[in-house]
Amino acid sequence: MVTGGGGARLTMAAWSVIFSAAVNVFLLLVLPRVSHAQTFFPFLQPESCGQNQYFDISALSCVPCGANQRRDARGTSCMCLPGFQMISNNGGPDFICKKCPENMKGVTEDGWNCISCPGGLTAEGKCHCPTGHILVERAVNGTLLSQATCKLCDENENSFTVANALGNRCNRCEPTFINTSRSCTCSAPNILTGGLCFSSTGNFPSRVISSARYGDLGMSFTSEWFVKYLQSSAAACGVYANLTSCQALGNMCVMNMNSYDSTTFDACQLFQFIFENTAGLRTVHSVSFWRQNLPWLFYGDQLGLAPQVLSTTPLPTNFSFKGENQNRKLKFVAASYDVRGNFLKWQTLEGGILQLCPDTETRLNAAYSFGTTYQQSCEIPLSKILTDFPSPIFYDVYLEYTDENQHQYIWAVPVLNLNLQYNKIFVNQDSSSSKWLLTRRIFLVDALSGRENDLGSQPRLIRIATQISLSIHLVPNTKNGNIYPPLITIAYSDIDITDPSSQSVKVSFSVKYEMDQGEAQVQTDIALGVLGGLAVLSSLLKTASWKRRIGSPMIDLQTVMKFLVYYAGDLANVFFIITVGTGLYWLIFFKAQKSISVLLPVPAQEERLVTYVGCAFALKALQFLHKLISQITIDIFFIDWERPKGKVLKAVEGEGGVRSATVPVSIWRTYFVANEWNEIQTVRKINPLFQILTVLFFLEVVGFKNLALMDSSSSLSRSPASYIAPYSRILRYAVSTALWLVIGIIQIMFFAVFYERFIEDKIRQFVDLCCMSNISVFLLSHKCFGYYIHGRSVHGHADTNMEEMNMNLKREAENLCSQRGLVPNTDGQTFQIAISSQMRQHYDRIHDTLTRKNGPARLLSSSASTFEQSIKAYHTMNKFLGSFIDHVHKEMDYFIKDKLLLERILGMEFMEPMEKSIFYNDEGYSFSSVLYYGNEATLLIFDLLFFCVVDLACQNFVLAAFLTYLQQEIFRFIRNTVGQKNLASKTLVDQRFLI
């Protein structure tokens, strides 16, 4: 097992003294508290070492060879110069070379002796034999020959040789045999383990537990690999400071998940024992956790150490997305070791070194593009894993960077092993980072420690890294893209092998970027508090306005419910503003930044915004339903100003005679105006179908959805061969809302500036229609508040022939008649009205018989049918409202005035209609507030939130668009259907004539 160089760090006597007191010291020893030191140092390759230096696989740096030495072919150890023999080598890094005499310039193959070479020397100073010859340097009895002969190897003290496995060469015995028994045999009471011989009376741990822990399965069993090599590796590492043995011991500790149990003397306990008892040796690169000759496995077990390592010292470099000196790659490198502790090579993590899932190199390397959130998962057959990973490879991961002077350095990357147990507790699964124990070395697959009895057999258990996550944390308030040391979080799964051909395992690899969202949450809370307070004031004003308009001064349960409904709508707007602002902030500042100062929230941090979006949708839906119910329950009446044009003779049924009667007024004008009102109930300032299709076109076809990917690219198109990062819910919401609002605002502006001016304005056309039809509209949205559209014809009659109608229009165009306004010589036709309580009571008395339900018995004629009574009530209401408009009722009169600016801003009237009703001039056609047309903002935001909520739930823009259009049509159908019934019941217009 010992494969390193020679020389002991500690003498046998010194080691015996240390071991004799080991138990007492171990029980009383309190681990010294170590301070956090720097974890960066120069990045060196074995090839960069000089001819007289070797690459120390533990310190990962170049170390000078001793006198008369040079580095060997691999570069990880030293060898004697040509013409020099070894006189001391105990397997450690130090050994002694001595020059050969002039008459024996050759050196034996093992390097221990000088020999005369009749056939010349090789470049290494060894004897050269012609092709096909075997060089024999010793006699059969082990005596060194001056020339090559074939003799039996001599195992006595004078030779210390033994035949090799092929029996064709006499080799020197393994040094531990000679040191222990002064022979080539390891007889009792000495201990033979792992091909090494140790004295039973020396400083050697004998209570070794050769078990592999499988905490995932809740079991442990004796591992054949540990049985053969654990004790020998620990002894060679502790006694002789053998580098590869120390690495092998560290690997066995890693195979046991770096778990530590003070009651069990297993691999990690042995490693810790040696670590503590070599405190006198220097540390490596000033890292207090890294002892000379030992691998760096732990960061220490002090509470609170993990937060220091992860968030105390920023990486001395910065990253950027754009610019000339952009640094967009995370250059991870790993020092790799085989299971026996041999250093293999430095290798970059690109190419999927830590990614078990197969993929193209482009997609695999995208994991290390800074700012790109990476997710990869797959299911791999167990048979493939056993084939590809017969023996584990171990990695010490570092992040390579270049300082301002263009010097290369590497920074150690800590590991959070979720399977690590400290005294049988999974400390790394705790939510508090102060309880974590960080480690260094990792592996992907261990199919070796799970073998019982025979290392060549199929493993009983296999351990696989099923979840590997790389976390990069941004330094708070950085402007230059500084980060803290990355953290590798790894979780292993233990699999009991029953049938490898049918078993499979799911594995995943991810890279996530995090930043402290505390300040952003505080700013959001402040905005929510301020805007929420303003929403309360706004709702109170709306409630006060509503109380005035219903003519009730009392604060009752209905008032409280109304306030809550108004507050729901205002609070929905608050949540909407905050979420849209937050989403646009992340979209703009993350995608457009050069030197990195912000990173996207991780999915767990997005939950707060998603909750706000859900609240905004729920509250906006409540506001929408309230407006919908208010619109379909208004009081409306069409006042017909048309008067009969004379009398006609009419036959009297049952009397057999005729008599004169007034010419009836046609009802078709009323039907026509009512039908037009019914049509404009759901007219909007935008085209809903065009809105949805346009948003979907920009998202799916143009590629705006690619802006929602969790990477730094602002491109709208992505190559199919490139890696596609997962979507950010915040960015999806930001892109969706931005497109929806922009397209909606463009539609509204086009509608107001161009379409209504040059093509069609349905609201103003309805007012014109009323005037041409000689019909006014009296509309009450509240008990004592409503709207009036003055449609009285300036020509006196509208029920006329085509010739007279054209003549009337011509006279009006040439200003040969009066203006259409309610007040003479004005054009004002639309008004907001605040009616007195007396006026409302009189209206209600007449309206009770206008509906198709039976009224009180005292109001109904015993001989008249319900329909006839309704006809009578209709004419009564028409006459009453007409006379009211004409100022006939002095006790229920009204006056006309303009609203104050503050009244317009607050949306409430300061003057109460006590004795007289008040008509407010309304040039803005505000009667549209009882239609879809006047509530476009509410409808637009409701549709937008509905679209976004569906998308956040299913991550599918097409489905969200379809469901949004479906809900629009459903509510439009409900609005029209119920609105028709209400219109027919309020105005006696037969619903069959409403289209």
Beta strands, then each sheet from edge to edge (+ up, - down):
strand 1: 40-42
strand 2: 53-56
strand 3: 61-64
strand 4: 69-71
strand 5: 78-80
strand 6: 84-89
strand 7: 95-99
strand 8: 106-107
strand 9: 114-115
strand 10: 161-163
strand 11: 170-172
strand 12: 191-193
strand 13: 196-198
strand 14: 211-214
strand 15: 219-222
strand 16: 283-284
strand 17: 287-291
strand 18: 331-337
strand 19: 343-348
strand 20: 374-381
strand 21: 394-402
strand 22: 408-412
strand 23: 415-417
strand 24: 441-443
strand 25: 445-446
strand 26: 461-473
strand 27: 487-496
strand 28: 504-514
strand 29: 635-640
strand 30: 647-652
strand 31: 657-662
strand 32: 775-780
strand 33: 785-789
strand 34: 830-834
strand 35: 894-897
strand 36: 917-921
sheet 1: 1+ 22- 21+ 18- 19+
sheet 2: 1+ 22- 21+ 24-
sheet 3: 2+ 3-
sheet 4: 4+ 5-
sheet 5: 6+ 7-
sheet 6: 8+ 9-
sheet 7: 10+ 11-
sheet 8: 12+ 13-
sheet 9: 14+ 15-
sheet 10: 16+ 17-
sheet 11: 20+ 28- 26- 25+
sheet 12: 20+ 28- 26- 27+ 23+
sheet 13: 29+ 32- 33+ 34- 36+ 35+
sheet 14: 30+ 31-
end
